[in-house]
Amino acid sequence: MLATLNSGGYRYGASDQAFYQPAVLAKLDPARFPRDSALIAAQARLTLMDESIGALAQTTGLSLPHLFLALHVTTLGLLAAGGWMIGRRMYRSVWTCLTLLAALTLRHAVARSGTNTLEGYFHPRQLAFAFGALSVAAFLRGRGWPALLFVLLAGAVHPTTALWFAVWIGVATAVADRSLRVPIAVAAVCAGAAGAWAVTVGPLAGRLQPMDAAWLATLRTKEYLFPLGWPVYAWAFNLGTAALATWLYRLRTGAGLIDARERGLFLGCLSLGVIFFIAVLLQTKVALAIQLQPARTFWMFDFLAIIYVVWALAEGRTPTPRRAIGALVMVLAFSVIRGVFVLVDLERQPFRVDVSDDDWGRVMRWARTTPKDSGWLADPMHAVTYGVSVRVAGERDVFVEAVKDAAIGIYDRAVAMRTAERLDALPDFAGLTGEQAQALASRYDLDFIVTPATMALPVAFETGALRVYRLR
């Protein structure tokens, strides 16, 4: 509950679900999204997420809204389990373990990484991170096979997050256990060979080329992709987090609390920093170095820093039960106050499990009654304006969804060019006339437009301030 409050409440279909939910729908029913299938596949083909969630939906019989809620709760539970097991291995007091769980509810952005430590909706990246936390816990307990299994599970739902955990745990294991260094080196060589195949003749072929100017221009709003253009504060926050973790690690070393596994864990995390800087240097030459979004390695530094900060607050060099309980009360109180403030400030209900029953929700409910191959025209910023996209709520193709379509363009130049071309074709949705809408419909095979504007077109559906017009 605290994690949800600090995330601004639970919201089905929000933000990145504008991609993930349609990908699952397309897997469940290939007749959906005939126009947008290439766009959806550009990212979906890189993971097993859509196949996995689609299989769960078919097996359980749950609707996607309820299944996504169940997966969100499961994700938080797995993250809590990972945090608890890490705490039991690294802390002296159960109260400190509880303080860590409370600290993990404090959602915050990892500066200029395009990542939050928590989301107010189910996100495969969060599930992969929870598996990663369990992998860290298994490693600290000396359980290598479970650690590997959790990394593989993370890879099935979000490969890049899993990649960073694989490096982290792989290096940590090599540092902590001399007997495994040769097998790990062999595994690394095999993984490198598989990666070389993937980016040369396999499914990632073509990604070793640089992004050209036109492609890069479509990503100009995605500043988190380009660390060389970060403002000073982003570097200060991210490098400061790494420095904080290093300082607290040294304090624990001085207190005699560091064993071989924690030393490996720390050095494994530092190795991610090396990878980050190498990737940044390659970004002007290799598209893959951008697509991997290496800034997200700082999420792992953030996680390690939180673990250490909780130790410093609740135990430090002079641990006492009173100190640990005091830290727990302080962090819990802050989490509750902050969570309530965030929810009140955003004027949201704690849970939006399905599409809201407002004007937009009713239009989208009607959209689902139209032919599956119907094409829709809406404000390019409709997902931001109304909180959920046409593809998610209406389950239909849409001309363009500016935020998410541009993000998917990271992975495919053709998708990036398609999005840019369509945004150029629709520069002023609010000023669009009926004739202009019909011209777009003729050019792009569209059937309906949803808008608050009055147009000289046949009305197909109307509710509140919104009207749906037939375009042909």
Summary of the structure (lengths in Angstrom):
residues: 472
radius of gyration: 23.8
end to end distance: 47.6
largest distance: 77.6
contacts: 1594
relative contact order: 0.13
helix: 65%
strand: 6%
